[in-house]
């Protein structure tokens, strides 16, 4: 391994990446936008008027596309694809593995012994049947029941990757249960659209016919040279380093953050942006992040379903482009100890088809009351379903990151800024029942009316808050970098939909009792503010004092994934999803089972890799160096004799003793680790197994790592088998 490490470093020094991977960027990136997307403009060119109208109605209103029209759309898609050199098509979907999936079928169709055509009909567009037996299903079906269906999602545009037409699709079982991330998300989006539109039309603007949740994600990632990556078996197999001593310089100087982007990385970014824009992904931001070799990119806001698809597509694209530039991309939340991990902030808001952002104040008290309505209801939703929101961002990788002085803690709280908090305190004083004309005027002019000016000076954010209001949107900061955004977006839109429905019922009841609409709204919001204040927190989320205070407020501190998943099947949450038609009870149980099994599997793999590296690489290298020291000591004794030898060989003897001590610790703890793995696997159910991996297996990681990292600082650099942090993080 040590020779592989040095060969990798030598290879890097010999390459001229500036010349080999130079990328020419066109004068106008806008000219490439949606070049490889079956976009609205392309549809106008290739579709009949009937087909175009049909697909637009499906996108905007959910109207079903008739089979004969689907045939027309399929032919148009095929003709457009063939003009781009496409030979195959696939239903591109997002199973519960955490990555995307696709089965390619050819347009090529023989129809006589010596003749063939390119064929693509409506049935092929609408539905495909992959062999789906090996995808996670949580016990919904047996392994031998292979049938699963993918169904076209017309609300997300088809696109071309290489020579394949990719058709975004949902994935369901033969018996109708959802087996992917997209289907539940679409249901949640429909639910929040209905509930929010009902509020808008009833109280604020009758012209609103649709409310669209929007998402702007921020993708953080690490880039590591491919040769160095291949020299680290832990990175290759687990996506993170399980061993490695922190270098003298990490991120202490903050000199990487927003610094000049290295040329080699810039070439990667340029090509990534070109290909992203061709695929309709509106990436606009790129920069260095805090940790060495860590970076970020972000797009413009999009409709949530499209934004989720674009993020999944982008992660695949990033890996492909990185490979071309001799990089390997790391999406793990904590690939390196001692430096910041990576997240994926989800910025969520609500937009009407009349062009308004419901989480942005307007120019008059009525619009500001509309803003307060959706703002306070969102806070109430997070208050009522904080544990469910925590569940949505739970993963083995994210457990390493949450609360680690770089990401929010596991305690779900909201940050809204002190000035906006003061506004809510004023609203909390609203009198019960009817308001006098003077009270109503004072409330609208001096509280509600001043909100726009307050927000102008209140856009700073609290980096320790998991759920922060940042001017015209809520930023969910706790999402992990490897996560599929659909998980948290399904929960966010579901809890918002439920809360909006509840609000409408309560306001209507007060109106029926004799209150005017604005009085009823103020009365309901007042009660929501009182109830929701427990989750509002403006201070340092990392402090021990906050953990104590949060417990006193009744807030959960679910630090690990098994702890979080233990709350997912709360009857309250099952009732929420069943009421909105997002999940059945059976589907929720299955997904909880899948998450528990995945957690245990991830920890098991990491543990076995750690054991293998420790036994096969660390211990032999340490002993090899120790033998050199022993030979050195023997030589000193022969040359200088018994008296001088003791003084001259003192340090070598100390090193020999220390190496033996650490080798002994590693050997014993590896044996204990392997026993703990077997014990965890013997548990009778997935919940007990996950708890065992969390509580009984993971503690051995630090013990083995500590001794290994100590040995790294003792053993001759030329003998050390693993590429070191200083090389992984600072080799450009």
C-alpha positions as CSV (number, residue, x, y, z in Angstrom):
1,X,0.0,0.0,0.0
2,X,2.8,2.5,0.8
3,X,4.2,2.0,-2.7
4,X,0.7,2.6,-4.1
5,X,0.5,5.8,-2.1
6,X,3.9,7.1,-3.4
7,X,3.1,6.1,-7.0
8,X,-0.1,8.1,-6.8
9,X,1.7,11.2,-5.5
10,X,4.3,10.8,-8.3
11,X,1.6,10.4,-10.9
12,X,0.0,13.7,-9.8
13,X,3.3,15.6,-10.0
14,X,3.9,14.4,-13.6
15,X,0.5,15.5,-14.9
16,X,-0.2,18.9,-16.4
17,X,-3.9,19.2,-15.5
18,X,-4.0,22.8,-16.6
19,X,-3.3,21.8,-20.2
20,X,-4.9,18.3,-20.3
21,X,-8.3,19.3,-18.9
22,X,-8.7,22.9,-20.1
23,X,-12.3,23.7,-20.8
24,X,-13.6,26.3,-23.3
25,X,-16.7,28.1,-22.1
26,X,-19.0,29.7,-24.7
27,X,-19.6,33.4,-24.6
28,X,-23.1,32.9,-23.4
29,X,-24.0,30.0,-21.2
30,X,-27.7,30.9,-21.8
31,X,-27.4,29.7,-25.4
32,X,-26.9,26.2,-24.0
33,X,-29.8,26.2,-21.6
34,X,-32.1,23.1,-21.9
35,X,-30.2,22.0,-25.1
36,X,-30.6,18.4,-24.0
37,X,-34.1,18.7,-22.4
38,X,-37.5,18.0,-23.9
39,X,-38.4,21.5,-22.8
40,X,-41.5,23.6,-23.4
41,X,-39.8,25.3,-26.3
42,X,-38.9,21.9,-27.8
43,X,-42.4,20.6,-27.2
44,X,-43.8,23.6,-29.2
45,X,-41.6,22.6,-32.1
46,X,-42.2,18.9,-32.1
47,X,-45.8,18.4,-30.7
48,X,-49.2,19.0,-32.3
49,X,-51.3,21.7,-30.6
50,X,-53.5,19.0,-29.1
51,X,-50.5,17.2,-27.6
52,X,-48.8,20.3,-26.4
53,X,-52.0,21.5,-24.6
54,X,-52.5,18.1,-23.1
55,X,-49.0,17.9,-21.6
56,X,-49.2,21.4,-20.3
57,X,-52.5,20.7,-18.6
58,X,-50.9,17.6,-17.0
59,X,-48.0,19.7,-15.8
60,X,-50.0,22.6,-14.4
61,X,-53.3,21.0,-13.3
62,X,-52.6,17.3,-13.1
63,X,-55.0,16.4,-15.9
64,X,-54.6,12.9,-17.2
65,X,-53.0,12.4,-20.6
66,X,-55.1,10.2,-22.9
67,X,-53.4,7.2,-24.5
68,X,-53.7,8.5,-28.1
69,X,-52.1,11.8,-27.1
70,X,-49.4,9.9,-25.3
71,X,-48.6,8.1,-28.6
72,X,-48.2,11.5,-30.3
73,X,-45.9,12.7,-27.5
74,X,-43.8,9.5,-27.6
75,X,-43.3,9.9,-31.4
76,X,-42.2,13.6,-30.9
77,X,-39.8,12.6,-28.1
78,X,-38.3,9.9,-30.3
79,X,-37.9,12.2,-33.3
80,X,-36.2,14.8,-31.1
81,X,-34.0,12.2,-29.5
82,X,-32.9,10.7,-32.8
83,X,-31.9,14.2,-34.0
84,X,-29.6,14.3,-31.0
85,X,-28.0,10.9,-31.7
86,X,-30.0,9.0,-29.1
87,X,-30.3,5.2,-29.4
88,X,-32.0,4.1,-26.2
89,X,-34.6,5.2,-23.7
90,X,-35.0,4.6,-20.0
91,X,-37.4,5.3,-17.2
92,X,-35.2,7.2,-14.8
93,X,-36.3,6.7,-11.2
94,X,-35.2,7.1,-7.6
95,X,-35.6,3.9,-5.6
96,X,-35.0,3.8,-1.8
97,X,-31.3,2.9,-2.3
98,X,-30.5,6.6,-2.2
99,X,-29.2,6.8,-5.8
100,X,-30.9,6.9,-9.2
101,X,-31.8,3.8,-11.3
102,X,-32.4,3.1,-15.0
103,X,-32.9,0.2,-17.3
104,X,-32.1,1.0,-21.0
105,X,-34.2,-0.2,-23.9
106,X,-33.4,0.4,-27.5
107,X,-35.5,2.2,-30.0
108,X,-34.2,-0.4,-32.4
109,X,-37.0,-2.8,-33.4
110,X,-36.7,-5.6,-36.1
111,X,-40.0,-6.2,-37.9
112,X,-38.9,-8.5,-40.8
113,X,-36.0,-10.9,-41.2
114,X,-33.7,-8.2,-42.7
115,X,-35.5,-4.9,-41.8
116,X,-35.8,-2.7,-38.6
117,X,-37.1,0.6,-37.5
118,X,-36.7,2.9,-34.5
119,X,-39.9,2.6,-32.5
120,X,-41.2,4.4,-29.4
121,X,-45.0,4.3,-28.6
122,X,-47.1,5.8,-25.9
123,X,-47.2,2.6,-23.9
124,X,-43.4,2.6,-23.7
125,X,-43.4,6.3,-22.6
126,X,-46.1,5.9,-19.9
127,X,-44.9,2.6,-18.3
128,X,-41.9,0.3,-18.0
129,X,-41.5,-2.9,-16.0
130,X,-38.0,-3.2,-14.5
131,X,-36.9,-6.4,-12.7
132,X,-37.3,-4.8,-9.3
133,X,-36.8,-7.7,-6.9
134,X,-33.6,-6.4,-5.4
135,X,-34.6,-2.9,-4.6
136,X,-35.4,-2.1,-0.9
137,X,-39.0,-2.8,-0.1
138,X,-39.1,-3.2,3.7
139,X,-40.9,-6.5,3.6
140,X,-43.7,-5.3,1.4
141,X,-43.1,-8.2,-1.0
142,X,-41.0,-11.3,-1.2
143,X,-37.7,-11.5,-3.1
144,X,-39.3,-13.8,-5.8
145,X,-42.0,-11.1,-6.5
146,X,-39.9,-9.2,-9.0
147,X,-42.6,-7.2,-10.7
148,X,-42.5,-3.4,-10.2
149,X,-43.7,-0.6,-12.5
150,X,-42.2,2.7,-13.4
151,X,-44.6,5.4,-14.6
152,X,-43.8,8.6,-16.4
153,X,-44.0,11.8,-14.4
154,X,-44.9,14.5,-17.0
155,X,-44.3,17.3,-14.5
156,X,-40.5,16.8,-14.7
157,X,-39.0,17.1,-18.2
158,X,-37.3,14.3,-20.1
159,X,-33.6,14.8,-20.8
160,X,-30.7,13.2,-22.7
161,X,-27.7,11.7,-21.0
162,X,-25.2,10.5,-23.6
163,X,-27.1,8.4,-26.1
164,X,-30.1,7.7,-23.8
165,X,-33.4,9.5,-23.4
166,X,-34.2,9.6,-19.7
167,X,-37.8,9.8,-18.7
168,X,-38.4,10.9,-15.0
169,X,-40.7,8.3,-13.4
170,X,-42.2,7.1,-10.2
171,X,-41.6,3.5,-9.0
172,X,-44.4,1.4,-7.5
173,X,-44.9,-2.3,-6.6
174,X,-47.2,-4.6,-8.4
175,X,-49.7,-4.2,-5.6
176,X,-49.5,-0.4,-5.7
177,X,-47.2,0.6,-2.8
178,X,-44.6,3.3,-3.5
179,X,-41.0,2.1,-3.6
180,X,-39.3,5.4,-4.4
181,X,-38.9,9.0,-3.3
182,X,-40.8,10.7,-6.1
183,X,-44.3,9.3,-5.7
184,X,-44.8,10.4,-2.0
185,X,-43.2,13.8,-2.8
186,X,-45.8,14.4,-5.6
187,X,-48.6,13.6,-3.2
188,X,-47.2,15.9,-0.6
189,X,-46.9,18.7,-3.2
190,X,-50.4,18.2,-4.3
191,X,-51.6,18.4,-0.7
192,X,-49.8,21.6,0.2
193,X,-51.0,23.1,-3.1
194,X,-54.6,22.4,-2.3
195,X,-54.4,23.6,1.3
196,X,-52.4,26.8,0.6
197,X,-54.5,27.7,-2.4
198,X,-57.7,27.4,-0.3
199,X,-56.3,29.9,2.2
200,X,-55.2,32.3,-0.5
201,X,-58.6,32.2,-2.3
202,X,-60.6,32.4,0.9
203,X,-58.8,35.2,2.7
204,X,-56.4,37.1,0.4
205,X,-56.6,36.7,-3.4
206,X,-59.4,35.0,-5.3
207,X,-57.2,35.0,-8.4
208,X,-54.8,32.4,-7.0
209,X,-55.5,29.0,-8.5
210,X,-52.2,27.2,-7.7
211,X,-49.5,27.4,-5.0
212,X,-46.2,25.9,-5.9
213,X,-43.6,24.9,-3.3
214,X,-40.1,26.0,-4.4
215,X,-36.7,24.6,-3.5
216,X,-33.2,26.0,-3.8
217,X,-30.6,23.4,-2.6
218,X,-27.0,24.1,-1.9
219,X,-24.7,21.1,-2.7
220,X,-21.5,20.8,-0.8
221,X,-18.8,18.2,-1.7
222,X,-15.1,17.3,-1.6
223,X,-12.8,16.6,-4.5
224,X,-10.0,14.1,-4.1
225,X,-7.4,13.2,-6.7
226,X,-8.5,9.8,-8.3
227,X,-5.1,8.2,-7.8
228,X,-5.0,9.2,-4.1
229,X,-8.6,8.0,-3.7
230,X,-7.7,4.6,-5.1
231,X,-4.9,4.3,-2.5
232,X,-7.4,4.5,0.4
233,X,-9.5,1.4,0.7
234,X,-11.7,3.1,3.3
235,X,-12.6,5.9,0.9
236,X,-13.3,3.5,-2.0
237,X,-15.6,1.3,0.0
238,X,-17.3,3.6,2.5
239,X,-16.9,7.1,1.0
240,X,-15.1,8.3,4.2
241,X,-11.7,7.9,5.9
242,X,-11.9,5.7,8.9
243,X,-8.4,6.4,9.9
244,X,-6.0,9.3,9.6
245,X,-4.2,11.8,11.8
246,X,-5.2,15.4,11.4
247,X,-2.5,17.5,9.6
248,X,-0.8,20.4,11.3
249,X,-2.8,22.7,9.0
250,X,-6.5,22.0,8.4
251,X,-9.0,24.8,8.2
252,X,-7.7,26.9,11.1
253,X,-6.7,29.9,9.0
254,X,-10.0,30.0,7.0
255,X,-7.9,30.6,3.9
256,X,-9.8,28.2,1.7
257,X,-13.3,29.6,2.4
258,X,-14.3,31.7,-0.7
259,X,-10.6,31.7,-1.8
260,X,-9.3,31.6,-5.3
261,X,-10.6,28.4,-7.0
262,X,-7.6,26.1,-8.0
263,X,-7.2,25.9,-11.8
264,X,-7.8,22.2,-11.9
265,X,-11.0,22.5,-9.9
266,X,-12.1,25.4,-12.0
267,X,-11.8,23.3,-15.2
268,X,-14.0,20.7,-13.5
269,X,-16.5,23.4,-12.5
270,X,-16.6,24.9,-16.0
271,X,-17.4,21.6,-17.6
272,X,-19.9,20.7,-14.9
273,X,-21.7,24.0,-15.4
274,X,-21.9,23.6,-19.2
275,X,-23.4,20.1,-18.9
276,X,-25.7,21.1,-16.1
277,X,-27.1,24.0,-18.1
278,X,-27.5,21.8,-21.2
279,X,-29.7,19.6,-18.9
280,X,-31.7,22.5,-17.7
281,X,-30.2,22.7,-14.2
282,X,-29.8,26.4,-13.6
283,X,-26.6,26.4,-11.6
284,X,-25.5,29.9,-10.8
285,X,-23.2,29.7,-7.7
286,X,-19.7,28.1,-7.2
287,X,-17.2,28.7,-4.5
288,X,-14.6,27.2,-2.1
289,X,-16.1,25.9,1.2
290,X,-14.5,26.0,4.6
291,X,-12.5,22.8,4.6
292,X,-9.6,22.2,2.2
293,X,-10.7,20.7,-1.1
294,X,-14.3,21.3,-0.2
295,X,-16.6,23.2,-2.6
296,X,-20.2,24.2,-3.1
297,X,-22.5,24.9,-6.0
298,X,-26.1,26.0,-6.0
299,X,-28.8,26.7,-8.6
300,X,-31.7,29.1,-8.9
301,X,-34.9,28.2,-7.1
302,X,-37.2,25.7,-8.9
303,X,-40.5,23.9,-8.4
304,X,-39.7,21.3,-5.7
305,X,-40.2,18.1,-7.8
306,X,-38.0,19.4,-10.6
307,X,-35.4,20.7,-8.1
308,X,-35.2,17.3,-6.4
309,X,-34.8,15.6,-9.8
310,X,-32.2,18.1,-10.8
311,X,-30.2,17.5,-7.6
312,X,-30.2,13.7,-8.1
313,X,-29.2,14.2,-11.7
314,X,-26.5,16.6,-10.8
315,X,-24.9,14.3,-8.3
316,X,-24.6,11.6,-11.0
317,X,-23.3,14.2,-13.4
318,X,-20.8,15.5,-10.9
319,X,-19.3,12.0,-10.5
320,X,-19.0,11.6,-14.3
321,X,-17.3,15.0,-14.9
322,X,-15.0,14.5,-11.8
323,X,-13.8,11.2,-13.3
324,X,-12.9,12.9,-16.5
325,X,-10.8,15.4,-14.6
326,X,-9.1,12.7,-12.6
327,X,-11.0,13.6,-9.4
328,X,-13.3,11.5,-7.2
329,X,-16.2,13.3,-5.7
330,X,-17.1,12.7,-2.1
331,X,-20.7,13.3,-1.0
332,X,-20.3,11.7,2.4
333,X,-21.4,14.1,5.2
334,X,-18.1,13.6,7.1
335,X,-15.3,12.1,4.9
336,X,-12.5,13.6,7.0
337,X,-12.2,14.0,10.8
338,X,-11.2,17.3,12.2
339,X,-12.5,19.5,9.3
340,X,-16.0,20.5,8.4
341,X,-18.4,18.0,6.8
342,X,-20.8,18.6,3.9
343,X,-24.4,19.5,4.0
344,X,-27.2,20.3,1.5
345,X,-29.2,23.2,2.8
346,X,-32.8,23.1,1.5
347,X,-34.3,26.6,1.0
348,X,-38.1,26.2,0.9
349,X,-40.8,28.7,0.0
350,X,-44.3,28.9,-1.6
351,X,-45.1,30.7,-4.8
352,X,-48.5,31.5,-6.3
353,X,-49.4,31.4,-9.9
354,X,-50.1,35.1,-9.6
355,X,-46.4,35.7,-9.1
356,X,-46.2,36.1,-5.3
357,X,-43.9,34.6,-2.7
358,X,-46.2,33.7,0.2
359,X,-43.2,33.9,2.6
360,X,-42.3,37.5,1.5
361,X,-44.2,40.6,2.9
362,X,-46.0,42.9,0.5
363,X,-46.7,46.6,0.2
364,X,-49.8,46.8,2.3
365,X,-51.2,45.4,5.6
366,X,-53.3,42.8,3.7
367,X,-50.3,41.3,2.0
368,X,-48.3,41.4,5.2
369,X,-51.1,39.6,7.0
370,X,-50.9,37.0,4.2
371,X,-47.2,36.7,4.9
372,X,-47.7,36.3,8.6
373,X,-50.4,33.7,8.0
374,X,-48.0,31.4,6.1
375,X,-45.0,32.3,8.2
376,X,-46.6,31.5,11.6
377,X,-48.3,28.4,10.3
378,X,-45.0,27.1,9.1
379,X,-43.5,27.7,12.6
380,X,-46.5,25.8,14.1
381,X,-46.0,22.9,11.6
382,X,-42.4,22.6,12.6
383,X,-43.3,22.8,16.3
384,X,-45.9,20.1,16.0
385,X,-43.8,17.7,13.9
386,X,-40.3,18.5,14.9
387,X,-39.3,14.9,15.5
388,X,-40.7,13.9,12.1
389,X,-38.5,16.6,10.5
390,X,-35.5,15.2,12.4
391,X,-36.3,11.8,11.1
392,X,-36.3,13.1,7.5
393,X,-32.6,14.1,7.7
394,X,-31.4,11.0,9.7
395,X,-28.6,8.9,8.3
396,X,-25.4,7.2,9.5
397,X,-23.3,9.8,7.7
398,X,-25.3,12.8,9.0
399,X,-24.9,11.6,12.6
400,X,-21.2,12.5,12.3
401,X,-22.0,16.0,11.2
402,X,-24.9,17.3,13.2
403,X,-23.8,19.4,16.1
404,X,-20.1,19.2,15.2
405,X,-19.4,22.9,15.1
406,X,-20.2,23.1,11.4
407,X,-23.8,22.1,11.2
408,X,-26.9,22.5,13.3
409,X,-27.5,20.3,16.3
410,X,-30.0,17.4,16.3
411,X,-32.4,19.6,18.4
412,X,-34.9,21.0,15.9
413,X,-35.4,24.7,16.6
414,X,-36.2,27.8,14.4
415,X,-34.4,31.0,14.0
416,X,-36.4,34.1,12.9
417,X,-34.3,37.0,14.1
418,X,-34.9,39.2,17.1
419,X,-36.9,41.9,15.3
420,X,-39.3,39.5,13.7
421,X,-39.6,37.7,17.1
422,X,-40.6,41.1,18.6
423,X,-43.4,41.3,16.0
424,X,-44.7,37.9,17.1
425,X,-44.6,39.0,20.7
426,X,-46.8,42.0,19.7
427,X,-49.2,39.7,17.9
428,X,-49.3,37.5,21.0
429,X,-51.0,40.5,22.8
430,X,-53.9,40.6,20.4
431,X,-57.2,40.7,22.3
432,X,-59.4,37.6,22.3
433,X,-62.5,38.0,20.0
434,X,-63.5,41.1,18.2
435,X,-61.1,44.1,17.8
436,X,-62.1,47.7,18.1
437,X,-61.5,49.8,15.0
438,X,-58.7,51.6,16.9
439,X,-57.1,48.3,17.9
440,X,-57.3,47.0,14.4
441,X,-55.8,50.1,12.9
442,X,-53.0,50.2,15.4
443,X,-52.3,46.5,14.8
444,X,-52.2,46.9,11.0
445,X,-50.2,50.1,10.9
446,X,-47.7,49.7,13.7
447,X,-47.1,45.9,13.8
448,X,-48.1,44.3,10.5
449,X,-47.3,47.3,8.4
450,X,-43.7,47.6,9.5
451,X,-42.7,44.1,8.6
452,X,-41.1,44.9,5.2
453,X,-38.8,47.4,6.9
454,X,-37.9,45.0,9.7
455,X,-37.0,42.2,7.2
456,X,-34.7,44.5,5.3
457,X,-32.5,44.7,8.4
458,X,-33.1,41.1,9.6
459,X,-31.7,38.9,6.9
460,X,-28.7,37.6,8.9
461,X,-28.8,33.9,9.7
462,X,-27.9,31.7,12.6
463,X,-25.6,28.9,11.4
464,X,-26.4,26.8,14.4
465,X,-30.2,26.8,13.6
466,X,-31.6,23.7,11.8
467,X,-34.6,25.7,10.5
468,X,-33.9,29.4,9.9
469,X,-36.0,32.1,8.3
470,X,-33.8,34.1,5.9
471,X,-35.9,36.9,4.6
472,X,-38.3,35.3,2.1
473,X,-37.8,31.5,2.7
474,X,-37.0,28.9,5.3
475,X,-33.6,27.3,5.2
476,X,-33.5,23.7,6.4
477,X,-29.8,23.5,7.2
478,X,-29.5,20.0,8.7
479,X,-29.9,18.0,5.5
480,X,-26.9,15.8,4.7
481,X,-24.9,16.2,1.5
482,X,-25.6,12.7,0.2
483,X,-29.3,12.8,1.0
484,X,-32.1,12.8,-1.6
485,X,-33.9,16.1,-1.1
486,X,-37.3,14.4,-1.6
487,X,-37.2,12.9,1.9
488,X,-37.1,16.2,3.8
489,X,-39.3,17.9,1.2
490,X,-42.0,15.3,1.5
491,X,-42.1,15.8,5.2
492,X,-41.9,19.6,5.0
493,X,-44.7,19.9,2.5
494,X,-46.8,17.3,4.3
495,X,-46.7,19.0,7.7
496,X,-47.3,22.4,6.1
497,X,-50.3,21.0,4.2
498,X,-51.7,19.6,7.4
499,X,-51.2,22.8,9.3
500,X,-52.7,25.0,6.6
501,X,-55.8,22.7,6.6
502,X,-56.1,23.0,10.4
503,X,-55.7,26.8,10.2
504,X,-58.5,27.1,7.6
505,X,-60.9,25.0,9.7
506,X,-60.2,27.1,12.9
507,X,-60.5,30.5,11.1
508,X,-63.7,29.5,9.4
509,X,-65.2,28.4,12.7
510,X,-64.4,31.8,14.2
511,X,-65.9,33.6,11.2
512,X,-69.1,31.6,11.5
513,X,-69.2,32.6,15.2
514,X,-69.4,36.3,14.1
515,X,-65.8,37.5,13.8
516,X,-64.5,39.2,10.6
517,X,-61.9,37.4,8.6
518,X,-58.9,39.5,9.7
519,X,-60.0,39.3,13.3
520,X,-60.4,35.5,13.1
521,X,-56.9,35.2,11.5
522,X,-55.3,37.4,14.2
523,X,-57.0,35.3,16.9
524,X,-55.8,32.0,15.5
525,X,-52.3,33.3,14.8
526,X,-52.1,34.6,18.4
527,X,-52.7,31.1,19.8
528,X,-50.2,29.5,17.3
529,X,-47.5,31.9,18.4
530,X,-48.0,31.1,22.1
531,X,-47.8,27.3,21.4
532,X,-44.8,27.6,19.0
533,X,-42.5,29.7,21.1
534,X,-40.8,26.6,22.5
535,X,-39.0,26.0,19.2
536,X,-38.0,29.6,18.6
537,X,-34.3,30.1,19.6
538,X,-31.9,32.9,18.7
539,X,-28.8,31.8,20.5
540,X,-25.9,29.4,20.1
541,X,-27.2,26.0,19.2
542,X,-23.9,24.4,20.0
543,X,-23.8,25.4,23.7
544,X,-24.4,23.0,26.5
545,X,-26.8,25.5,28.0
546,X,-29.1,25.2,25.0
547,X,-29.2,21.4,25.3
548,X,-30.4,21.9,28.9
549,X,-32.8,24.6,28.0
550,X,-34.2,22.6,25.1
551,X,-34.9,19.7,27.4
552,X,-36.7,22.0,29.7
553,X,-38.8,23.3,26.8
554,X,-39.7,19.7,25.9
555,X,-37.7,19.5,22.7
556,X,-36.1,16.2,21.7
557,X,-32.4,15.8,21.2
558,X,-32.3,12.7,19.0
559,X,-28.5,12.5,18.4
560,X,-28.4,9.2,16.5
561,X,-30.3,7.8,13.6
562,X,-31.8,4.8,15.6
563,X,-33.1,7.3,18.2
564,X,-34.7,9.4,15.5
565,X,-36.2,6.4,13.6
566,X,-37.8,5.2,16.9
567,X,-40.1,8.2,16.6
568,X,-41.1,7.7,13.0
569,X,-44.0,5.3,13.5
570,X,-45.7,7.5,16.1
571,X,-49.5,7.2,15.5
572,X,-49.7,11.0,15.1
573,X,-47.3,10.8,12.1
574,X,-49.0,7.8,10.6
575,X,-52.4,9.6,10.9
576,X,-50.9,12.6,9.2
577,X,-49.6,10.7,6.1
578,X,-52.7,8.6,5.8
579,X,-55.0,11.6,6.0
580,X,-53.1,13.4,3.2
581,X,-52.8,10.2,1.2
582,X,-49.0,10.3,1.1
583,X,-48.2,7.0,2.7
584,X,-50.2,4.0,4.0
585,X,-49.5,2.6,7.4
586,X,-47.8,-0.4,5.7
587,X,-45.6,1.9,3.5
588,X,-44.5,3.8,6.6
589,X,-43.5,0.6,8.4
590,X,-41.7,-0.6,5.3
591,X,-39.7,2.7,4.9
592,X,-38.8,2.7,8.6
593,X,-37.6,-0.9,8.2
594,X,-35.5,0.0,5.1
595,X,-33.9,2.9,7.0
596,X,-33.0,0.8,10.0
597,X,-31.6,-2.0,7.8
598,X,-29.6,0.6,5.8
599,X,-28.1,2.1,9.0
600,X,-27.0,-1.3,10.3
601,X,-25.6,-2.3,6.9
602,X,-23.6,1.0,6.6
603,X,-22.1,0.6,10.1
604,X,-21.4,-3.1,9.5
605,X,-19.5,-2.3,6.3
606,X,-17.5,0.5,7.9
607,X,-16.6,-1.8,10.8
608,X,-15.4,-4.6,8.7
609,X,-13.4,-2.3,6.5
610,X,-11.8,-0.7,9.6
611,X,-10.9,-4.2,10.9
612,X,-9.4,-5.2,7.6
613,X,-7.3,-2.1,7.3
614,X,-6.1,-2.3,10.9
615,X,-5.1,-5.9,10.6
616,X,-3.8,-6.0,7.1
617,X,-2.1,-2.6,6.7
618,X,-1.6,-0.7,10.0
619,X,-0.3,-3.5,12.2
620,X,2.1,-5.0,9.6
621,X,3.5,-1.5,8.8
622,X,4.0,-0.8,12.5
623,X,5.7,-4.1,13.1
624,X,7.9,-3.6,10.1
625,X,9.1,-0.2,11.5
626,X,9.4,-1.7,15.0
627,X,11.7,-4.4,13.6
628,X,13.9,-1.7,12.1
629,X,14.1,-0.1,15.5
630,X,15.0,-3.4,17.1
631,X,17.8,-3.9,14.6
632,X,19.0,-0.4,15.3
633,X,19.0,-1.1,19.1
634,X,20.9,-4.3,18.6
635,X,23.5,-2.5,16.5
636,X,24.0,0.2,19.1
637,X,24.5,-2.4,21.8
638,X,27.1,-4.2,19.8
639,X,29.0,-0.9,19.0
640,X,28.8,1.0,22.3
641,X,28.4,-1.7,24.9
642,X,26.0,-2.1,27.8
643,X,26.6,1.2,29.6
644,X,26.5,3.7,26.7
645,X,23.8,1.7,24.9
646,X,21.2,2.4,27.5
647,X,21.5,6.1,27.0
648,X,21.9,6.1,23.3
649,X,19.0,3.7,22.6
650,X,16.6,5.3,25.1
651,X,14.3,6.9,22.6
652,X,14.3,3.9,20.3
653,X,13.4,1.6,23.2
654,X,10.6,4.0,24.1
655,X,9.3,3.9,20.5
656,X,9.4,0.1,20.5
657,X,7.5,0.0,23.7
658,X,4.8,2.5,22.5
659,X,4.4,0.7,19.2
660,X,3.8,-2.6,21.0
661,X,1.3,-0.9,23.2
662,X,-0.7,0.5,20.3
663,X,-0.5,-2.7,18.2
664,X,-1.8,-4.6,21.2
665,X,-4.7,-2.2,21.6
666,X,-5.6,-2.4,18.0
667,X,-5.5,-6.2,17.9
668,X,-7.7,-6.5,21.0
669,X,-10.2,-3.9,20.0
670,X,-10.5,-5.3,16.4
671,X,-11.3,-8.7,18.0
672,X,-13.9,-7.0,20.2
673,X,-15.3,-5.1,17.2
674,X,-15.8,-8.3,15.2
675,X,-17.5,-9.9,18.1
676,X,-19.8,-6.8,18.5
677,X,-20.7,-7.0,14.8
678,X,-21.7,-10.7,15.1
679,X,-23.7,-9.9,18.3
680,X,-25.5,-7.0,16.5
681,X,-26.3,-9.2,13.5
682,X,-27.8,-11.8,15.8
683,X,-30.5,-9.5,17.0
684,X,-34.1,-10.6,16.3
685,X,-35.3,-7.5,14.6
686,X,-34.0,-4.5,12.7
687,X,-34.6,-2.0,15.5
688,X,-32.6,-4.0,18.0
689,X,-29.9,-4.5,15.4
690,X,-29.6,-0.8,14.6
691,X,-29.5,0.0,18.3
692,X,-26.7,-2.6,18.8
693,X,-24.6,-1.3,15.9
694,X,-25.0,2.2,17.3
695,X,-24.4,1.5,21.0
696,X,-22.1,-1.5,20.9
697,X,-20.2,-1.4,17.6
698,X,-19.5,2.2,16.9
699,X,-17.6,2.9,20.2
700,X,-14.8,0.6,19.0
701,X,-14.2,2.8,16.0
702,X,-12.6,5.6,18.1
703,X,-10.5,3.2,20.1
704,X,-8.9,1.6,17.0
705,X,-8.6,4.9,15.3
706,X,-6.8,6.6,18.2
707,X,-4.1,4.0,18.4
708,X,-3.7,3.9,14.6
709,X,-3.4,7.6,14.3
710,X,-0.8,7.6,17.1
711,X,1.2,5.0,15.1
712,X,0.9,7.2,12.0
713,X,3.0,9.8,13.8
714,X,5.6,7.2,14.9
715,X,6.1,5.0,11.9
716,X,8.5,6.0,9.1
717,X,6.6,8.0,6.5
718,X,8.0,5.8,3.8
719,X,6.5,2.7,5.4
720,X,3.0,4.2,6.2
721,X,0.5,2.4,3.9
722,X,-2.4,5.0,3.8
723,X,-2.3,8.2,1.9
724,X,-2.3,10.9,4.7
725,X,-4.7,13.7,5.3
726,X,-2.1,16.3,4.3
727,X,-1.9,14.6,0.9
728,X,-5.7,14.1,0.4
729,X,-6.7,17.6,1.5
730,X,-3.9,19.7,0.1
731,X,-2.8,18.0,-3.2
732,X,-4.3,20.3,-5.9
